[in-house]
Amino acid sequence: MRKNYIGTTPAFCRESALLTELYILNCLQYLVWEKAMGPDGIHPKLLHECHEKLALPVAFIVNSSVNTGETLSLENR
């Protein structure tokens, strides 16, 4: 079992209020993948199995959204 990073690293960078890559990694690693897909159509098992490769891009997308105040829309699918 991998080490749980929530207790050892801050969830947010206090200076800029951004999510850290390690926090995202931990969330994806311990994701309950037996649940159903969300509205984005991505199965949780895929997110769980690819957590190491997805942590940095997801952190970048979330932090960019927070900085700009814009969110991604699923309406144009």
N, C-alpha and C positions, 0 to 999 in steps of 0.2 A: 504494500500500500504506500502511496506517495504521501509526502508530508503536506499537511494542511497549511496553506500560506496565510490564511486569514489572521491567525494569531500572531504571526511574525512580521508582517508588513502592513503598513497602513492601507486601507481601502482607497483612500483618496490622497493625492498630493495636496497638502494643506495650502501651499502657496497659490495654486491655480485651480483647486477643486476638481482635478481630473482623476478618472479611474486609472489604476495602474494595470500594467500587463499581467502582473502576478495575480491580482484580484480577479481579472477576467479568466485567467488560466484556471484558477481554483473553482470559479463558478461553472465553467464548462466541464471540468474534470469530474465534479461531483453532481453533475446534472442527472436527474432521474430520466433515463432514456426509455423507460417502458411507457412513458406517457405519449399521448397523441401529438401530432404535428400542430404547430401554431398557424396563424393566418398567413405566414410567410411561405408555408409549404416545405419547410426544412425539417426533416425528422430529427428529434433529439438524439437519436443514436449516432447520426452522422456528426453532430456537434460534439458529442461525448468522445467519439473515437478519434476525431481530428483536433482535439483541444489544443495540442501543442502548436500546430500550424496556424490555428485560427485566432489565438489569443492576441497577438500583436495587431492584425488587421481589424479585429472587432474593437479593440481598445482605441485604435485610431479613428474608426468611424464614430464611435460613441462620443469620444472627446471632441471631434470636429463638430458634431451635432450640438454639443453643449456650448462650444465656443461661438458658433454662428447663430444659434437659436433656431436652426432649421432642422426639420425631421424628414426622414424618408417616407414617401407615400406609397402605399400598396394599391392605390386606386387605379393606377395606370397599367395594371397587369393584364 
